[in-house]
Amino acid sequence: MSAGKWRDGKLSGGKYGIMEGSSRVPFIVSWPGHTPKGTESPALMSQVDLARTITELVGAEIPLNALPDSRNLLPALLGQDKVGAPYIIESDNGRTQAVRKGQYKAYSQAPKKIHLYDLNADLQEKHNISDKKHSVYRELMWELLDTLSRE
């Protein structure tokens, strides 16, 4: 298996990128008596969310303004929430930021090249649908701008 790619070729991209082959990785949770055995979850989650999730799980205090980008996703880990994070931000070493929300991923590249992919229909991100779903693209870009403005 090459870095960032599945053997069956379903995902594109490599390490430190914004393609699904860079960011879509298995996350295995085992906590007998708490997590359901042998299940898969479609819940969206980022490693950034682990900080708040674990901190709250162990009952530690989170200082004011600490972990601003991290969310408590314990319900998703316990199998109680199939959605997880409302959206996640992905980056390829700071050059391009993408936002993933539900089945869609959006990003833009200079000069004025916009990208929108329906990951349910196009996991390899080969068919840019930004011209067909411009309102979805705008919604995702507002999420991205709002998040980046808070940093």
ROGURO-51936 format. One record per residue (C-alpha): residue number from 0; residue in one letter; x, y, z negated. Coordinates in nm, 4 decimals. Layout:
N
{n NUM	res A	px X	py Y	pz Z}
...
This chain:
151
{n 0	res M	px 0.0000	py 0.0000	pz 0.0000}
{n 1	res S	px 0.1466	py 0.3379	pz 0.0961}
{n 2	res A	px 0.1191	py 0.6327	pz -0.1410}
{n 3	res G	px -0.2253	py 0.7896	pz -0.1363}
{n 4	res K	px -0.3797	py 0.5432	pz 0.1092}
{n 5	res W	px -0.5880	py 0.2315	pz 0.0639}
{n 6	res R	px -0.4833	py -0.0760	pz 0.2584}
{n 7	res D	px -0.8161	py -0.0850	pz 0.4400}
{n 8	res G	px -0.7642	py 0.2713	pz 0.5646}
{n 9	res K	px -1.0768	py 0.4244	pz 0.4112}
{n 10	res L	px -0.9002	py 0.7292	pz 0.2674}
{n 11	res S	px -0.6723	py 0.9915	pz 0.4204}
{n 12	res G	px -0.4080	py 1.1987	pz 0.2495}
{n 13	res G	px -0.1117	py 1.1503	pz 0.0255}
{n 14	res K	px 0.0269	py 1.2624	pz -0.3046}
{n 15	res Y	px -0.0208	py 1.6310	pz -0.3958}
{n 16	res G	px -0.2932	py 1.6927	pz -0.1403}
{n 17	res I	px -0.6604	py 1.7760	pz -0.1255}
{n 18	res M	px -0.7719	py 1.4805	pz 0.0854}
{n 19	res E	px -0.9599	py 1.1967	pz -0.0865}
{n 20	res G	px -0.6560	py 0.9671	pz -0.0629}
{n 21	res S	px -0.4786	py 1.2115	pz -0.2935}
{n 22	res S	px -0.7469	py 1.2583	pz -0.5543}
{n 23	res R	px -0.9863	py 0.9619	pz -0.5485}
{n 24	res V	px -0.8284	py 0.7086	pz -0.7783}
{n 25	res P	px -0.9732	py 0.4381	pz -1.0017}
{n 26	res F	px -1.0088	py 0.5287	pz -1.3670}
{n 27	res I	px -1.0534	py 0.2231	pz -1.5867}
{n 28	res V	px -1.2196	py 0.2580	pz -1.9251}
{n 29	res S	px -1.2459	py -0.0208	pz -2.1794}
{n 30	res W	px -1.3906	py 0.0440	pz -2.5217}
{n 31	res P	px -1.5663	py -0.2672	pz -2.6532}
{n 32	res G	px -1.8992	py -0.1873	pz -2.8092}
{n 33	res H	px -1.9157	py 0.1534	pz -2.6387}
{n 34	res T	px -1.8596	py 0.1202	pz -2.2654}
{n 35	res P	px -2.0632	py -0.1199	pz -2.0511}
{n 36	res K	px -1.8601	py -0.4155	pz -1.9181}
{n 37	res G	px -1.8121	py -0.4746	pz -1.5484}
{n 38	res T	px -1.9744	py -0.1549	pz -1.4250}
{n 39	res E	px -1.8698	py 0.1130	pz -1.1802}
{n 40	res S	px -1.9679	py 0.4761	pz -1.2054}
{n 41	res P	px -1.9973	py 0.7402	pz -0.9349}
{n 42	res A	px -1.9430	py 1.0139	pz -1.1967}
{n 43	res L	px -1.7161	py 1.2947	pz -1.0817}
{n 44	res M	px -1.4238	py 1.3549	pz -1.3145}
{n 45	res S	px -1.0867	py 1.5252	pz -1.3131}
{n 46	res Q	px -0.7851	py 1.4505	pz -1.5283}
{n 47	res V	px -0.8230	py 1.8066	pz -1.6586}
{n 48	res D	px -1.1450	py 1.6943	pz -1.8265}
{n 49	res L	px -0.9656	py 1.4323	pz -2.0336}
{n 50	res A	px -0.8171	py 1.6980	pz -2.2633}
{n 51	res R	px -1.1532	py 1.8261	pz -2.3900}
{n 52	res T	px -1.3151	py 1.4817	pz -2.3806}
{n 53	res I	px -1.0487	py 1.3222	pz -2.5999}
{n 54	res T	px -1.0176	py 1.6248	pz -2.8293}
{n 55	res E	px -1.3904	py 1.6215	pz -2.8982}
{n 56	res L	px -1.3964	py 1.2416	pz -2.9264}
{n 57	res V	px -1.1459	py 1.2460	pz -3.2129}
{n 58	res G	px -1.3199	py 1.5445	pz -3.3761}
{n 59	res A	px -1.0309	py 1.7876	pz -3.3435}
{n 60	res E	px -1.0858	py 2.1628	pz -3.3342}
{n 61	res I	px -1.0458	py 2.3298	pz -2.9988}
{n 62	res P	px -0.9071	py 2.6818	pz -3.0398}
{n 63	res L	px -1.1078	py 2.9654	pz -2.8887}
{n 64	res N	px -1.0220	py 3.0116	pz -2.5192}
{n 65	res A	px -0.8302	py 2.6819	pz -2.5114}
{n 66	res L	px -0.8989	py 2.4316	pz -2.2341}
{n 67	res P	px -1.1115	py 2.6703	pz -2.0247}
{n 68	res D	px -1.1207	py 2.4362	pz -1.7233}
{n 69	res S	px -1.1794	py 2.1166	pz -1.9197}
{n 70	res R	px -1.5231	py 1.9662	pz -1.9851}
{n 71	res N	px -1.6360	py 1.6978	pz -2.2300}
{n 72	res L	px -1.7290	py 1.4042	pz -2.0076}
{n 73	res L	px -1.7660	py 1.1394	pz -2.2775}
{n 74	res P	px -2.1245	py 1.0615	pz -2.1649}
{n 75	res A	px -1.9857	py 0.9752	pz -1.8193}
{n 76	res L	px -1.7191	py 0.7498	pz -1.9708}
{n 77	res L	px -1.9841	py 0.5748	pz -2.1799}
{n 78	res G	px -2.2005	py 0.5113	pz -1.8744}
{n 79	res Q	px -2.4741	py 0.7481	pz -1.9924}
{n 80	res D	px -2.4181	py 1.0103	pz -1.7224}
{n 81	res K	px -2.3830	py 0.9119	pz -1.3556}
{n 82	res V	px -2.2981	py 1.2674	pz -1.2389}
{n 83	res G	px -2.0068	py 1.3676	pz -1.4630}
{n 84	res A	px -1.8565	py 1.7058	pz -1.3804}
{n 85	res P	px -2.0801	py 1.9407	pz -1.1790}
{n 86	res Y	px -1.7787	py 2.0085	pz -0.9547}
{n 87	res I	px -1.4006	py 1.9713	pz -0.9527}
{n 88	res I	px -1.1239	py 2.1870	pz -0.8089}
{n 89	res E	px -0.8411	py 2.0200	pz -0.6183}
{n 90	res S	px -0.5101	py 2.1745	pz -0.5135}
{n 91	res D	px -0.2207	py 2.0790	pz -0.2892}
{n 92	res N	px 0.0591	py 2.2359	pz -0.4938}
{n 93	res G	px -0.1111	py 2.5749	pz -0.4883}
{n 94	res R	px -0.1266	py 2.6300	pz -0.1125}
{n 95	res T	px -0.4905	py 2.5285	pz -0.0652}
{n 96	res Q	px -0.7679	py 2.4848	pz -0.3195}
{n 97	res A	px -1.0683	py 2.2677	pz -0.2471}
{n 98	res V	px -1.3928	py 2.2284	pz -0.4362}
{n 99	res R	px -1.5751	py 1.8982	pz -0.4602}
{n 100	res K	px -1.9403	py 1.8982	pz -0.5636}
{n 101	res G	px -2.1661	py 1.5977	pz -0.5273}
{n 102	res Q	px -2.1145	py 1.4464	pz -0.1854}
{n 103	res Y	px -1.9434	py 1.7531	pz -0.0376}
{n 104	res K	px -1.5905	py 1.8909	pz -0.0310}
{n 105	res A	px -1.5040	py 2.2376	pz 0.1030}
{n 106	res Y	px -1.1871	py 2.4371	pz 0.1564}
{n 107	res S	px -1.0483	py 2.7000	pz 0.3879}
{n 108	res Q	px -0.7149	py 2.7389	pz 0.5592}
{n 109	res A	px -0.5681	py 3.0452	pz 0.7254}
{n 110	res P	px -0.6435	py 3.1874	pz 0.9675}
{n 111	res K	px -1.0181	py 3.1661	pz 0.9081}
{n 112	res K	px -1.0427	py 2.7879	pz 0.9429}
{n 113	res I	px -1.3139	py 2.6509	pz 0.7153}
{n 114	res H	px -1.3717	py 2.2862	pz 0.6285}
{n 115	res L	px -1.6745	py 2.1045	pz 0.4880}
{n 116	res Y	px -1.7047	py 1.7278	pz 0.4658}
{n 117	res D	px -1.9896	py 1.5008	pz 0.3594}
{n 118	res L	px -1.7950	py 1.2347	pz 0.1722}
{n 119	res N	px -2.0909	py 0.9950	pz 0.1691}
{n 120	res A	px -2.0844	py 0.9817	pz 0.5492}
{n 121	res D	px -1.7180	py 1.0665	pz 0.6174}
{n 122	res L	px -1.4788	py 0.9448	pz 0.3483}
{n 123	res Q	px -1.1786	py 0.9967	pz 0.5767}
{n 124	res E	px -1.2671	py 1.3671	pz 0.6199}
{n 125	res K	px -1.2471	py 1.3561	pz 0.9980}
{n 126	res H	px -1.5751	py 1.5318	pz 1.0859}
{n 127	res N	px -1.5886	py 1.8958	pz 0.9787}
{n 128	res I	px -1.9559	py 1.9899	pz 0.9353}
{n 129	res S	px -1.9053	py 2.3521	pz 0.8234}
{n 130	res D	px -2.0840	py 2.4812	pz 1.1342}
{n 131	res K	px -2.3923	py 2.2678	pz 1.0561}
{n 132	res K	px -2.4088	py 2.3244	pz 0.6783}
{n 133	res H	px -2.2771	py 2.6762	pz 0.6312}
{n 134	res S	px -2.4979	py 2.7407	pz 0.3263}
{n 135	res V	px -2.3455	py 2.4369	pz 0.1494}
{n 136	res Y	px -1.9982	py 2.5640	pz 0.2367}
{n 137	res R	px -2.0798	py 2.9100	pz 0.0920}
{n 138	res E	px -2.2194	py 2.7579	pz -0.2282}
{n 139	res L	px -1.9056	py 2.5519	pz -0.2847}
{n 140	res M	px -1.6753	py 2.8427	pz -0.2091}
{n 141	res W	px -1.8595	py 3.0564	pz -0.4669}
{n 142	res E	px -1.7964	py 2.7806	pz -0.7248}
{n 143	res L	px -1.4281	py 2.7881	pz -0.6342}
{n 144	res L	px -1.4001	py 3.1681	pz -0.6483}
{n 145	res D	px -1.5874	py 3.1824	pz -0.9792}
{n 146	res T	px -1.3565	py 2.9226	pz -1.1318}
{n 147	res L	px -1.0384	py 3.0868	pz -1.0016}
{n 148	res S	px -1.1511	py 3.4312	pz -1.1227}
{n 149	res R	px -1.1727	py 3.2975	pz -1.4798}
{n 150	res E	px -0.8080	py 3.1824	pz -1.4794}
